[in-house]
C-alpha cells in the first residue's frame, strides 16, 4: 500500500502527510480495492488475520457502539473486542469518536459493521495513518525502497525463523501495492491518451544504429526500467498521470550521459538519475522537443553529423515498419484477426493435409473444418465468411433447435450432477455415436457455429445446448475456450449469451474442468462485479437492469461450475464470496436463485461456511425464506442445512428469525424437494436446545410427527433426525407420544436406508426413556419393533455402525419391560442376539455363530431369561 498511497493516490494541495484524499474516480477505485482486500482477509488468511499490529491504526470513526454485535463488550460510549492480545489488551477499542484497531481480523469485522459507510471508514483510516505498513509491521518495513521486490522483503525478515506470519503479511501487502498500481492504470488510460508505440519504435531503431564504432550515432541507449506495464508504458503510474511514458539513458559520443523523459507533450531532459538511491529527478530541465531524434540532434553534434549519414536509411526503416503494419491490417482486418486468434488458440482442428477435401464425418466426432473459406483472395474473404455465418445460422431453425433440446435430455449422466465429485478422477472414456449411425446435419453445423461465434450463433448454441450430446460436442470442438474469451467482450449482450451457454454446457465434469483451466472462473466472478465500475457510491446503482442481467448470467454459470471441489476453491480465490454476498441483498428473484444456488453448492466446504458467517450471509438467507418463490425458499433452506453444522450459525438463524418461517414451510408438502430442504434445515438447527424450544413454540414437532408417513426417504431421514434431536427433552417426548408418533417410528425400522435407520434408532431410543411411551409400546409393537431391529442388525454393515448408540439406548429402555415374558421364546432369543450385536458390532458371521451358541445354552425359558439378564448387565456395565 505504501507506494500506491504515496504516488498513485491523489491528495489535496496540502500534500501527502498533511492533506486529505481528493474525491476522484481514481481514489474511489483505490479505496474500493483496499476495502475488498481487508474484507476478504479474515477468511482468505485466517491465521494472518490474528496477527497483532506493532502499533494500532487510529482514526475518527462515525460508527456507534451499538453497531457492534456478538464478540464485543458494548456500552453507551465505548465498545471493545472480547479478542485480546497476550497482554490482555483488546484488539479493537472504540471510545467515541476515536477507534483503535490492532489486527486484520478486527478490521474485516469493522467493515462488515460499517455496511454503507465502508469507503468513508477506509478513507478516514488511510488519511489518519499515512504509513500503515510501518504501524502494521514495524519501522524496518517502512524504510524499504519503492522498487523493493518480494525477494527483498524475504531477505529482510527470514533472518528470524519465527516471523513466518509476519513475512506472509509483508508479501500480501506488497502484492496489494502492485495490484493497486496496475489497477490505477485503467483510470489513467481513460483520462490521458498515451502513445508508447511511437517512442518504442524510435528507441529500437536507435539501438540498431548504436555501438562503439565511429560511424554509429550513439554509444548506447537504454530504458531506465525493464518493467513494462500492461499499457506499454514504463513510467510509474503516478508519473503516467502527468502524461509521461518512459525514461531513457542515452550516451552520445561527445557529451555526458543524458537522462531523457518521453511524454505525451514531447521529449525533454530531466534532472537525471541519482547514483546513491538510483531514483530519477523527474523535474524538466530545458525546452520540450517534438521527438527523441530532434532532442539528441540539439544536444550532440556527433549524433547530428552521423545521423545525417544514416538519415535516409533511418527513414526507410521507419517507413518499412509502418508499411508492414499497414499490410498486416489490410490482409487481416480486425474482425478476421480476432477470429483467427480465438479459433486457433482454442484448438479447433483444421485439416492441414486435406484443406481442399470435402467435410466428412469421422468416427470420433472430431470433424475437420472445411478450409475452403481460407483459400479465397484477400479482397472477398470477409464477404465469403459472413455468408457462411448467415448460412450456418439459418440452417438450424428454432423448431429444430427445440427438437434437439428435448431429444437427449435423458442422456446426461446423473452421477456428473453430484456436488461430491472429484476433479482429479481419471477422465472416463467418451461414448460417442458409432460410424454406422446417420448423424443429423445439425451436429455438423455446430462446428461452424463454434468457428464463427457471433450473437446469432451464440443464441442458437444456447438453445441447443440443453441437449446432453450437443453439450459434449461443443466441448469436443473447442467451443468452451472461445466462449470464455467472449466473457471479456465490452458488449453485455454477448457476455450474457456466453455465460448462459457455459451454464448449460457445464453439466458434466470435463466441461467444468475446461472452464476452470481456460480462466473462466475468474472471468465469471468478474461478471458479478460488473456494476461496481460506476462512480456513484449508492448501492442501488449496482442493480441497473443491464448490469443485473450480466451478473445473473454469471451467477448461473458459476452455479453449474460449482459442483466440483476445484471450482469451488477457484471461486473463493477469485473473490466470489463478497460479490455473492452483495448480490444476495437485491430484490431481484431471478438474480437470487442462482446466487443462493451457488452458495448452497459451495457451503459443503468448511472454508465457505466460515466465509458465509464473516460476510453475514445467513441474515439474507433467512430473509429470503419469506419469499413467495418456492425454488428460492428451497435453496435458502438447503444452504442453511449445509451451514448449520456450526453452532454459531445455528444461533444466527435463530437470532435473525429464521426458525419461524422454517416451521411454517412444513405445512406445504406438495413440493417434495423444498420439503426435504426445509426438514434438513430444521434437523440441523435442532441440535441446539434453544432452537428446539422455539420449534416447540411454533408447533413444529406436531407437524414433523405428521410427516412420518407417506413421504419419500429424503424427507423421512430429515424428519426423523429432527425428532431424534427434539426428543432429547421430556416435554417433546410427550408431544411425540400424544401425537401418535411411536408406531410410525417403529414401523420405519423396516428398510435398508442406512441414514434413515441411524436416525430412527436414535429417535426410538430417546422415546423409550419416557414411561408413558413404554405403555403405548404394546406387546405387538414391541415384537414388531424388535424383530425389525434385529433383522436389520443381523444383516447390517460388518463394521461397527454409527447407529450403535441408538441401538443401545433402545435396548436399554425396552429390555426391562420384557422381564415378565414367558411365552415368547423367539422374542427372548431375538433380544439376546440384538443386545449382542448392538453392544459388540461384530461381523455377521460372528453373530450367526453366537446365535447358535445362545440357542444351545438357553435350553429352556428360565435359561433364556438368565441369558437375557446377563446381556443386559453387560450392556449396563
C-alpha positions in Angstrom: 0.0 0.0 0.0 2.9 2.3 0.6 3.9 3.3 -3.0 0.3 3.2 -4.2 -0.9 5.6 -1.5 2.2 7.8 -1.8 2.3 8.1 -5.5 -0.9 6.8 -7.2 -3.5 8.2 -4.8 -4.4 11.9 -5.5 -4.0 14.1 -2.4 -5.1 17.6 -1.8 -2.8 20.6 -2.3 -1.6 20.2 1.3 0.3 17.2 0.1 0.9 13.7 1.3 1.4 13.7 5.0 -0.8 16.6 5.9 -3.6 16.7 3.3 -6.6 14.6 2.6 -7.6 12.3 -0.3 -9.3 14.1 -3.1 -12.8 13.0 -4.2 -11.8 11.5 -7.6 -12.7 8.3 -9.5 -9.1 7.1 -9.1 -9.1 7.5 -5.3 -12.5 5.8 -5.1 -11.3 2.9 -7.1 -8.2 2.5 -4.9 -10.4 2.7 -1.7 -12.7 0.0 -3.2 -9.8 -2.3 -3.8 -8.3 -1.8 -0.3 -11.8 -2.4 1.2 -12.2 -5.7 -0.8 -8.7 -6.8 0.3 -9.4 -6.1 4.0 -13.0 -7.6 3.9 -11.8 -10.9 2.5 -8.7 -11.1 4.6 -10.4 -12.8 7.6 -11.4 -15.9 5.7 -8.7 -16.0 3.0 -5.9 -15.8 5.6 -7.4 -16.7 9.0 -4.1 -17.3 10.6 -2.6 -14.0 9.5 -5.8 -12.2 10.5 -5.0 -12.8 14.1 -1.6 -11.1 13.8 -1.3 -8.2 16.3 -0.1 -4.9 14.7 3.1 -3.3 16.1 1.1 -0.1 16.6 -2.7 0.3 16.4 -4.3 2.0 13.5 -6.2 5.0 14.9 -8.7 7.4 13.4 -12.0 9.2 14.0 -15.0 7.0 13.1 -18.6 7.6 12.5 -19.6 4.2 13.9 -21.7 4.0 17.1 -21.1 1.3 19.8 -24.5 -0.2 19.0 -23.2 -1.2 15.6 -21.0 -3.9 17.1 -22.7 -7.2 17.7 -21.6 -10.5 19.3 -17.9 -10.7 20.3 -17.8 -7.2 21.7 -18.4 -5.6 25.1 -20.6 -2.6 24.4 -21.6 0.4 26.5 -23.2 3.8 25.5 -19.9 5.4 24.5 -17.5 2.6 24.1 -17.1 -0.8 22.5 -14.2 -3.2 22.8 -13.5 -6.7 21.4 -13.5 -9.8 23.5 -10.5 -10.8 21.5 -7.3 -9.6 23.2 -3.6 -9.7 22.8 -1.1 -11.6 25.0 -1.1 -8.6 27.4 -4.9 -8.6 27.7 -5.4 -5.5 25.6 -8.5 -5.6 23.3 -7.7 -5.7 19.6 -10.4 -3.2 18.9 -11.3 -0.3 21.2 -13.9 2.4 20.3 -14.2 5.4 22.5 -16.5 7.8 20.6 -15.3 9.1 18.2 -11.8 7.6 18.3 -11.1 4.0 17.4 -8.0 1.8 17.6 -7.7 -1.5 15.7 -4.8 -3.9 16.0 -5.4 -6.8 13.7 -6.7 -7.5 10.2 -9.4 -9.7 11.6 -10.9 -6.8 13.6 -10.6 -4.6 10.5 -12.6 -7.1 8.5 -15.3 -7.2 11.1 -15.4 -3.5 11.4 -16.0 -3.1 7.7 -18.9 -5.6 7.9 -20.5 -3.5 10.6 -19.9 -0.3 8.6 -22.2 -1.5 5.8 -22.9 1.6 3.6 -20.0 3.6 5.1 -17.2 1.3 4.2 -15.4 3.7 1.9 -15.7 6.6 4.4 -14.2 4.5 7.1 -11.4 3.3 4.8 -10.6 6.9 3.8 -10.6 8.1 7.3 -8.2 5.3 8.3 -5.8 6.0 5.5 -5.8 9.7 6.0 -5.0 9.3 9.7 -2.4 6.6 9.2 -0.2 7.9 6.4 2.2 5.0 6.6 0.1 2.0 7.6 2.8 -0.6 6.8 5.0 0.9 9.5 2.3 0.6 12.0 1.3 -2.9 11.0 4.8 -4.5 10.6 7.2 -2.0 12.1 9.7 0.6 11.1 12.1 -1.7 9.3 9.5 -2.3 6.6 8.8 1.4 6.2 12.4 2.0 5.2 12.3 -0.3 2.1 12.6 1.4 -1.2 9.8 1.7 -3.7 11.4 -0.8 -6.1 11.7 -3.4 -3.4 10.6 -6.8 -4.6 9.1 -9.7 -2.7 12.7 -11.2 -2.5 13.9 -8.0 -0.7 11.1 -8.5 1.8 12.1 -12.1 2.3 15.7 -11.2 2.8 14.7 -8.7 5.4 12.6 -11.0 7.5 13.8 -14.5 7.1 16.7 -13.7 9.5 14.2 -14.8 12.2 12.6 -18.1 11.6 9.8 -17.3 14.0 8.5 -14.5 11.8 6.7 -16.7 9.2 3.3 -15.0 9.6 4.9 -11.5 9.5 6.7 -12.4 6.4 3.5 -13.6 4.7 1.6 -10.4 5.6 4.5 -8.4 4.2 4.2 -10.3 0.9 0.5 -9.9 0.8 0.8 -6.1 1.4 3.4 -5.9 -1.4 1.1 -7.8 -3.7 -1.7 -5.4 -2.8 0.6 -2.5 -3.6 1.4 -3.8 -7.0 -2.2 -4.6 -7.7 -3.2 -1.0 -6.8 -0.6 0.4 -9.1 -1.7 -1.7 -12.0 -5.4 -1.1 -11.2 -4.8 2.7 -11.4 -3.6 2.3 -15.0 -7.2 1.7 -16.1 -8.2 5.1 -14.8 -5.1 6.7 -16.2 -5.8 5.4 -19.7 -9.3 6.9 -19.5 -8.0 10.3 -18.5 -4.8 10.6 -20.6 -4.1 9.4 -24.1 -0.5 7.9 -24.2 1.2 6.5 -27.3 4.1 4.4 -26.2 4.4 2.7 -29.6 6.0 5.7 -31.3 8.7 6.1 -28.6 9.3 2.4 -28.5 9.9 2.2 -32.3 12.3 5.2 -32.3 14.3 3.7 -29.4 14.6 0.3 -31.0 15.8 1.9 -34.3 18.4 4.0 -32.4 19.6 0.8 -30.7 20.3 -0.7 -34.1 22.4 2.3 -35.1 24.3 2.5 -31.8 27.6 0.9 -30.7 31.4 1.5 -30.3 32.3 2.4 -33.9 32.8 6.0 -35.1 30.0 5.7 -37.7 27.4 4.8 -35.0 25.0 7.6 -34.0 25.2 6.8 -30.2 27.4 4.7 -27.9 24.3 3.3 -26.1 20.6 3.9 -25.4 18.6 2.0 -22.8 15.5 2.3 -20.7 15.8 3.2 -17.0 13.3 0.4 -16.2 13.0 -3.1 -17.6 9.4 -3.4 -16.4 6.7 -2.6 -19.0 3.1 -2.0 -17.8 0.1 -3.5 -19.5 -0.5 -0.3 -21.5 3.0 -0.4 -22.9 4.4 2.4 -20.7 7.4 2.1 -18.5 6.9 5.2 -16.3 5.3 4.5 -12.9 1.6 5.0 -12.7 1.9 8.2 -10.7 4.0 9.7 -13.5 1.8 8.4 -16.2 -0.9 10.7 -14.7 1.4 13.5 -15.7 1.5 12.1 -19.3 5.0 10.6 -19.0 5.6 7.3 -21.0 9.2 6.2 -20.3 12.7 7.4 -19.4 15.9 6.6 -21.3 19.6 6.9 -20.6 21.4 8.0 -23.7 25.3 8.0 -24.1 26.3 10.1 -27.1 29.9 10.0 -28.3 30.7 13.6 -27.4 28.7 14.5 -24.2 27.9 13.0 -20.9 25.0 10.6 -20.4 21.6 12.2 -20.9 18.5 11.2 -18.9 15.5 11.9 -21.1 11.8 11.8 -20.4 9.4 10.8 -23.2 5.9 12.1 -22.6 2.7 13.0 -24.3 3.8 16.6 -24.5 7.1 15.7 -26.2 10.7 14.8 -25.2 12.8 16.7 -22.7 15.8 16.3 -20.3 15.0 15.6 -16.7 17.1 16.0 -13.6 18.9 12.7 -14.1 19.3 9.5 -12.1 20.9 9.7 -8.7 23.8 7.3 -8.1 23.1 6.7 -4.4 19.4 5.9 -4.4 19.0 5.2 -8.2 15.9 7.4 -8.3 15.1 9.8 -11.1 14.7 13.5 -10.7 11.6 14.0 -12.8 11.8 17.8 -13.0 12.1 19.1 -16.6 15.4 20.7 -17.5 15.2 22.9 -20.6 12.8 23.0 -23.5 10.5 20.3 -25.0 11.3 18.7 -28.3 8.8 17.1 -30.7 10.7 13.7 -30.8 13.7 11.9 -29.5 15.9 12.4 -32.6 15.3 16.1 -32.6 16.3 16.3 -29.0 19.5 14.4 -29.5 20.5 16.4 -32.6 20.3 19.5 -30.4 22.4 18.0 -27.6 25.1 16.2 -29.5 27.0 17.4 -32.6 28.4 13.9 -33.3 24.9 12.5 -33.3 23.6 15.1 -35.6 26.6 14.6 -38.0 26.4 10.8 -38.0 22.6 10.8 -38.2 22.7 12.9 -41.4 24.7 10.0 -42.9 22.2 7.4 -41.9 19.1 9.6 -42.2 17.9 8.0 -45.4 18.3 4.5 -44.1 16.7 5.5 -40.8 13.7 6.9 -42.6 13.4 3.8 -44.7 13.4 1.6 -41.6 10.7 3.8 -40.1 8.6 3.6 -43.3 9.2 -0.1 -43.6 7.8 -0.6 -40.1 4.7 1.4 -40.9 4.2 -0.4 -44.2 4.4 -3.8 -42.6 1.9 -2.8 -40.0 -0.4 -1.4 -42.7 0.0 -4.6 -44.8 -1.0 -6.8 -41.9 -4.1 -4.7 -41.3 -5.1 -5.0 -45.0 -4.5 -8.7 -45.2 -6.1 -9.4 -41.9 -8.8 -7.0 -40.8 -9.6 -6.7 -37.1 -12.5 -9.0 -37.2 -10.6 -11.7 -39.1 -7.6 -11.3 -36.9 -9.7 -11.6 -33.8 -11.5 -14.6 -35.2 -8.3 -16.4 -36.2 -6.6 -15.8 -32.8 -9.6 -17.1 -31.0 -10.2 -20.1 -33.2 -6.5 -21.2 -33.4 -5.8 -20.6 -29.8 -8.7 -22.8 -28.7 -7.5 -25.7 -30.7 -10.3 -26.0 -33.3 -8.9 -28.8 -35.5 -8.4 -27.5 -39.0 -7.2 -30.1 -41.5 -3.7 -29.3 -42.7 -3.1 -32.0 -45.2 -6.7 -32.1 -46.6 -7.6 -28.5 -46.8 -9.4 -28.8 -50.1 -11.3 -32.0 -49.3 -15.0 -32.0 -48.6 -16.0 -32.1 -44.9 -16.9 -35.6 -43.9 -17.9 -37.1 -40.5 -15.2 -39.0 -38.6 -15.6 -41.9 -36.2 -14.8 -39.9 -33.1 -16.9 -36.8 -33.8 -13.8 -34.6 -34.3 -14.6 -33.4 -37.9 -12.1 -31.1 -39.6 -13.4 -27.8 -40.6 -13.8 -27.0 -44.3 -10.9 -24.9 -45.2 -12.3 -23.6 -48.4 -13.2 -20.2 -46.9 -9.5 -19.5 -46.3 -8.4 -20.2 -49.9 -10.3 -17.2 -51.3 -8.5 -14.0 -52.1 -7.9 -11.3 -49.5 -10.4 -9.0 -51.2 -13.5 -11.2 -50.9 -12.5 -13.3 -47.9 -14.6 -11.4 -45.4 -17.7 -11.4 -47.6 -17.5 -15.2 -48.0 -17.1 -15.7 -44.3 -20.1 -13.5 -43.5 -22.1 -15.6 -46.0 -21.0 -18.7 -44.2 -22.1 -17.3 -40.9 -25.6 -16.4 -42.2 -25.9 -19.8 -43.8 -24.9 -21.6 -40.7 -27.2 -19.6 -38.5 -30.2 -20.0 -40.9 -29.7 -23.8 -41.3 -30.8 -24.6 -37.7 -34.4 -23.5 -37.4 -35.9 -22.7 -34.0 -38.2 -25.7 -34.3 -35.2 -28.0 -35.0 -33.3 -26.5 -32.1 -36.2 -27.2 -29.8 -36.4 -30.8 -31.1 -32.7 -31.2 -30.4 -33.0 -29.8 -26.9 -35.8 -32.3 -26.0 -34.3 -35.2 -27.8 -31.4 -36.0 -25.5 -32.4 -34.8 -22.1 -32.2 -38.3 -20.6 -28.7 -39.0 -21.9 -26.9 -36.8 -19.3 -25.2 -38.9 -16.6 -26.8 -38.3 -13.3 -23.5 -39.0 -11.5 -22.0 -35.9 -13.1 -24.5 -33.7 -11.4 -23.3 -34.7 -7.9 -21.6 -32.0 -5.9 -19.3 -34.6 -4.3 -17.3 -35.4 -7.5 -13.5 -35.3 -7.6 -11.9 -33.3 -10.4 -8.8 -35.3 -10.1 -10.5 -38.6 -11.1 -9.5 -40.3 -14.2 -11.4 -39.0 -17.2 -13.9 -41.6 -18.3 -13.9 -42.6 -22.0 -16.2 -40.7 -24.2 -19.1 -42.8 -25.5 -19.9 -41.3 -28.9 -22.1 -42.5 -31.7 -20.7 -45.2 -34.0 -19.8 -44.6 -37.6 -22.8 -46.6 -38.9 -25.2 -44.1 -37.4 -26.6 -41.3 -39.7 -25.5 -38.2 -38.0 -28.0 -35.3 -38.1 -26.9 -32.4 -40.2 -27.3 -30.1 -37.2 -24.4 -31.7 -35.4 -22.1 -30.7 -38.2 -23.4 -27.2 -38.2 -22.2 -26.9 -34.6 -18.7 -26.9 -36.0 -19.4 -23.8 -38.0 -21.2 -22.2 -35.1 -18.2 -22.7 -32.9 -15.9 -21.3 -35.6 -18.0 -18.2 -36.2 -19.2 -17.3 -32.8 -21.4 -14.2 -33.2 -24.6 -13.2 -31.5 -26.7 -15.2 -33.8 -24.6 -18.3 -33.4 -24.5 -17.9 -29.6 -28.3 -17.7 -29.5 -28.6 -20.9 -31.4 -25.9 -22.6 -29.3 -27.6 -21.5 -26.1 -30.9 -23.1 -27.3 -29.5 -26.4 -28.5 -27.0 -26.7 -25.6 -29.8 -28.2 -23.4 -29.2 -31.4 -25.3 -26.6 -33.5 -23.4 -25.0 -34.9 -26.5 -24.6 -31.5 -28.0 -23.1 -30.2 -24.8 -20.3 -32.8 -25.2 -20.0 -31.9 -28.9 -19.5 -28.3 -28.1 -16.7 -29.2 -25.7 -15.1 -31.6 -28.2 -15.0 -28.9 -30.9 -13.3 -26.3 -28.6 -16.3 -24.1 -28.0 -15.8 -23.5 -24.3 -12.5 -21.7 -24.5 -13.9 -19.4 -27.1 -17.0 -18.6 -25.0 -14.7 -18.0 -22.1 -12.8 -15.4 -24.2 -16.1 -13.7 -25.2 -16.7 -13.0 -21.5 -14.2 -10.2 -21.9 -16.3 -8.6 -24.6 -17.4 -5.0 -24.0 -20.9 -5.9 -25.3 -23.1 -7.0 -22.5 -25.5 -9.0 -24.7 -22.5 -11.2 -25.8 -21.4 -11.6 -22.2 -24.8 -12.8 -21.2 -25.2 -15.3 -24.1 -21.7 -16.7 -23.5 -22.3 -17.1 -19.7 -25.7 -18.7 -20.2 -24.3 -21.1 -22.7 -21.5 -22.0 -20.3 -24.1 -22.6 -17.7 -25.9 -25.1 -19.9 -22.8 -26.9 -21.1 -21.0 -27.2 -17.7 -23.3 -30.0 -16.6 -20.6 -32.7 -16.7 -17.1 -32.9 -15.2 -15.0 -32.4 -18.3 -16.8 -29.3 -19.2 -16.4 -27.8 -15.7 -12.8 -28.6 -15.7 -12.3 -26.9 -19.2 -14.0 -23.7 -17.9 -11.6 -23.5 -15.0 -8.4 -24.4 -17.0 -9.1 -21.6 -19.5 -9.6 -19.0 -16.8 -13.3 -19.0 -17.0 -14.0 -19.0 -13.2 -12.1 -15.7 -12.7 -14.0 -14.1 -15.6 -17.4 -15.3 -14.4 -16.7 -13.9 -11.0 -15.8 -10.6 -12.6 -19.2 -10.5 -14.2 -20.7 -10.4 -10.7 -18.8 -7.2 -10.2 -19.9 -5.5 -13.4 -21.9 -2.9 -11.7 -19.0 -1.8 -9.4 -17.4 0.4 -12.1 -19.9 3.2 -11.5 -18.6 6.3 -9.7 -21.8 6.7 -7.8 -21.4 5.4 -4.2 -25.1 4.4 -3.8 -25.8 0.7 -3.6 -28.9 0.7 -5.9 -26.7 1.6 -8.9 -25.4 -2.0 -8.8 -28.8 -3.2 -9.8 -29.4 -1.4 -13.0 -31.2 -3.6 -15.4 -28.4 -4.3 -17.9 -25.9 -4.9 -15.1 -28.3 -7.2 -13.2 -28.7 -9.4 -16.3 -24.9 -9.8 -16.8 -24.4 -10.6 -13.1 -27.4 -13.0 -13.2 -25.9 -14.9 -16.2 -22.5 -15.0 -14.5 -24.1 -16.5 -11.3 -26.0 -19.1 -13.4 -22.7 -20.2 -15.0 -20.9 -20.3 -11.6 -23.8 -22.3 -10.2 -23.2 -25.0 -12.8 -19.4 -24.9 -12.3 -19.6 -25.0 -8.5 -20.4 -28.7 -8.5 -16.7 -29.6 -8.2 -14.3 -29.0 -5.4 -11.6 -27.4 -7.5 -14.0 -24.9 -9.0 -15.4 -24.0 -5.6 -11.8 -23.2 -4.5 -11.3 -21.2 -7.7 -14.4 -19.2 -7.0 -13.3 -18.4 -3.5 -9.8 -17.4 -4.5 -11.2 -15.1 -7.3 -13.1 -13.2 -4.6 -16.5 -14.6 -5.4 -17.9 -14.8 -1.8 -18.1 -11.0 -1.1 -19.7 -10.4 -4.5 -22.3 -13.2 -4.0 -23.0 -11.7 -0.5 -23.6 -8.3 -2.0 -25.8 -9.7 -4.8 -27.8 -11.5 -2.1 -29.1 -8.1 -0.9 -31.0 -7.5 -4.1 -34.7 -7.9 -4.5 -34.5 -9.5 -8.0 -35.6 -13.1 -7.6 -34.1 -14.1 -11.0 -30.8 -13.0 -9.6 -31.2 -14.5 -6.1 -31.9 -18.1 -7.3 -28.5 -18.7 -9.0 -26.7 -16.7 -6.3 -28.2 -18.8 -3.5 -27.8 -22.0 -5.6 -24.1 -21.3 -5.9 -23.8 -20.6 -2.2 -25.7 -23.8 -1.4 -23.3 -25.9 -3.5 -20.2 -24.2 -2.0 -21.4 -24.4 1.6 -20.3 -28.0 1.7 -16.8 -26.7 2.1 -15.6 -25.6 5.5 -13.8 -22.5 4.1 -17.0 -21.3 2.6 -19.0 -21.8 5.8 -16.6 -19.6 7.6 -16.8 -17.0 4.9 -20.6 -17.1 4.9 -20.5 -16.2 8.6 -18.0 -13.5 8.0 -20.0 -11.9 5.2 -23.2 -12.0 7.2 -24.9 -14.1 4.5 -27.1 -16.1 7.0 -29.2 -12.9 7.6 -30.1 -12.7 3.9 -30.7 -16.4 3.6 -33.3 -16.1 6.4 -34.8 -13.1 4.9 -35.4 -14.9 1.6 -37.1 -17.8 3.3 -40.1 -15.5 3.4 -40.1 -15.1 -0.3 -43.1 -16.5 -2.3 -40.7 -18.2 -4.8 -40.6 -21.9 -3.9 -37.3 -22.5 -5.7 -35.6 -19.7 -3.8 -37.0 -21.0 -0.5 -35.7 -24.4 -1.3 -32.1 -23.2 -2.0 -32.1 -20.9 1.1 -33.2 -23.8 3.3 -30.6 -26.1 1.7 -27.8 -23.5 2.3 -28.9 -23.2 5.9 -28.8 -27.0 6.2 -25.2 -27.1 4.9 -24.1 -24.3 7.2 -26.0 -25.3 10.4 -23.4 -27.9 11.5 -21.7 -24.9 13.1 -23.2 -23.8 16.5 -22.7 -20.1 15.8 -24.6 -20.4 12.5 -27.5 -22.1 14.3 -27.6 -19.3 16.7 -27.6 -16.7 13.9 -30.5 -18.5 12.2 -32.5 -18.1 15.5 -31.4 -14.5 16.2 -32.5 -13.4 12.7 -35.9 -15.1 13.0 -35.3 -18.0 10.7 -36.9 -20.7 12.7 -40.5 -19.5 12.3 -40.5 -19.5 8.5 -38.9 -22.9 8.5 -41.6 -24.2 10.8 -44.4 -22.6 8.6 -42.9 -24.1 5.4 -43.6 -27.6 6.8 -47.3 -27.2 6.2 -46.8 -27.2 2.4 -46.0 -30.8 1.5 -46.7 -30.7 -2.2 -43.2 -29.6 -3.2 -41.0 -32.6 -2.0 -37.7 -31.0 -3.0 -38.4 -28.0 -0.9 -39.8 -30.1 1.9 -36.6 -32.1 2.0 -34.5 -28.9 2.2 -36.7 -27.4 4.9 -36.8 -30.5 7.1 -33.0 -30.8 6.7 -32.5 -27.2 7.9 -34.8 -27.9 10.9 -32.9 -31.1 11.7 -29.5 -29.3 11.8 -30.9 -26.3 13.7 -32.5 -28.7 16.3 -29.0 -29.7 17.5 -29.2 -26.5 19.7 -31.5 -26.7 22.7 -32.5 -23.1 22.3 -33.8 -23.8 18.8 -35.8 -26.8 20.0 -37.6 -24.6 22.5 -38.6 -22.3 19.6 -39.7 -25.2 17.4 -41.9 -26.4 20.2 -43.4 -22.9 20.5 -44.1 -22.8 16.7 -45.8 -26.3 16.9 -43.2 -27.7 14.5 -42.9 -31.0 16.4 -46.5 -31.9 15.9 -46.1 -31.2 12.2 -43.0 -33.3 12.0 -44.8 -36.3 13.5 -47.4 -35.9 10.8 -44.7 -36.3 8.2 -43.6 -39.7 9.3 -45.9 -41.4 6.8 -46.3 -41.2 3.0 -43.1 -39.2 2.4 -40.0 -40.0 0.3 -36.9 -41.3 2.1 -35.1 -37.9 1.6 -37.8 -36.2 3.7 -38.1 -39.1 6.2 -34.3 -39.0 7.0 -34.5 -35.4 8.0 -37.9 -35.6 9.8 -36.7 -38.5 12.0 -33.4 -36.8 12.5 -35.1 -33.7 13.8 -37.4 -35.7 16.1 -34.4 -37.5 17.4 -32.8 -34.2 18.5 -36.1 -32.8 19.8 -36.9 -36.0 21.8 -33.8 -35.5 24.0 -36.1 -33.3 26.1 -39.0 -34.8 28.2 -41.6 -32.3 27.0 -41.0 -33.1 23.4 -41.2 -36.9 24.0 -44.6 -36.3 25.5 -45.7 -34.4 22.4 -44.5 -37.2 20.1 -46.4 -39.8 22.2 -49.6 -37.7 22.3 -49.5 -37.1 18.5 -49.2 -40.9 17.8 -45.6 -40.8 16.7 -44.3 -44.0 18.4 -45.9 -46.5 16.0 -44.8 -44.8 12.8 -41.2 -44.6 14.1 -41.2 -48.3 14.9 -42.6 -49.1 11.5 -39.7 -47.2 9.9 -37.2 -49.8 11.3 -38.0 -51.8 8.1 -35.8 -50.8 5.2 -32.2 -50.6 4.0 -31.6 -46.9 4.1 -28.7 -46.6 6.4 -29.1 -42.9 7.2 -32.8 -43.4 7.9 -32.1 -46.3 10.3 -29.5 -44.3 12.1 -32.0 -41.6 12.9 -34.9 -43.9 13.6 -32.9 -45.9 16.3 -31.8 -42.7 17.9 -35.4 -41.3 18.0 -36.9 -44.6 19.2 -34.2 -44.9 21.9 -35.0 -41.3 23.1 -38.7 -42.0 23.2 -38.2 -45.2 25.1 -36.9 -43.2 28.1 -40.4 -41.8 28.7 -42.5 -44.2 30.8 -45.8 -43.4 29.1 -44.3 -44.3 25.8 -43.4 -47.7 27.1 -47.0 -48.4 28.0 -48.0 -47.5 24.4 -45.5 -49.9 23.1 -47.8 -52.9 23.3 -46.6 -56.4 23.0 -47.4 -56.4 19.3 -45.5 -53.2 18.7 -42.6 -54.4 20.8 -42.3 -57.7 19.0 -42.6 -56.0 15.6 -40.1 -53.3 16.5 -37.6 -55.8 18.0 -38.0 -58.1 15.0 -37.4 -55.2 12.6 -34.4 -54.0 14.6 -32.8 -57.4 15.0 -33.4 -58.4 11.4 -31.7 -55.2 10.3 -28.7 -55.6 12.6 -28.2 -59.2 11.6 -27.6 -58.3 8.0 -26.1 -54.9 8.6 -22.7 -53.4 7.9 -19.9 -55.7 9.3 -18.1 -52.7 10.7 -19.3 -51.1 13.9 -22.3 -48.9 12.9 -22.8 -45.3 13.8 -26.3 -46.4 15.0 -24.8 -48.2 17.9 -25.6 -45.5 20.4 -29.3 -45.5 19.2 -29.4 -49.3 19.4 -28.0 -49.4 22.9 -30.4 -46.7 24.0 -33.3 -48.6 22.5 -32.4 -51.9 24.2 -31.5 -50.2 27.5 -35.1 -48.9 27.8 -37.0 -51.8 26.1 -35.5 -54.8 27.9 -36.8 -54.2 31.4 -40.4 -54.4 30.1 -39.7 -57.9 28.8 -38.7 -59.4 32.1 -42.1 -61.0 32.7 -42.4 -62.7 29.3 -42.8 -66.5 29.5 -44.4 -67.4 26.2 -42.2 -65.6 23.7 -39.2 -67.8 23.2 -38.3 -66.4 19.8 -38.6 -62.9 21.1 -36.2 -63.5 24.0 -33.7 -65.1 21.7 -34.0 -62.2 19.3 -33.5 -59.7 22.0 -30.4 -61.6 23.2 -28.9 -61.5 19.7 -29.9 -57.9 19.3 -28.1 -56.9 22.5 -25.0 -58.8 21.5 -24.9 -57.2 18.0 -25.6 -53.7 19.4 -23.0 -54.0 22.1 -20.2 -55.5 20.2 -20.8 -54.6 16.5 -19.3 -57.9 15.4 -19.4 -59.3 11.9 -22.5 -61.1 10.5 -20.7 -64.4 10.6 -19.8 -63.9 14.2 -23.4 -63.0 15.0 -24.6 -66.3 13.5 -22.1 -68.3 15.5 -23.1 -66.5 18.7 -26.8 -67.2 17.9 -26.1 -70.9 17.7 -24.2 -70.7 21.0 -27.0 -68.9 22.7 -29.6 -71.4 21.5 -27.5 -74.2 22.9 -27.1 -72.5 26.3 -30.7 -71.4 26.7 -32.4 -74.7 26.6 -35.5 -73.5 28.5 -37.4 -70.3 29.2 -35.7 -69.7 32.5 -32.2 -70.2 31.0 -33.1 -67.8 28.2 -34.3 -65.2 30.7 -31.0 -65.6 32.6 -29.1 -65.2 29.3 -31.0 -62.1 28.6 -30.3 -60.6 32.0 -26.6 -61.4 31.6 -26.6 -59.5 28.3 -28.4 -56.5 29.9 -26.0 -56.5 32.8 -23.0 -56.5 30.5 -24.6 -53.7 28.5 -25.1 -51.5 31.5 -21.5 -52.1 32.6 
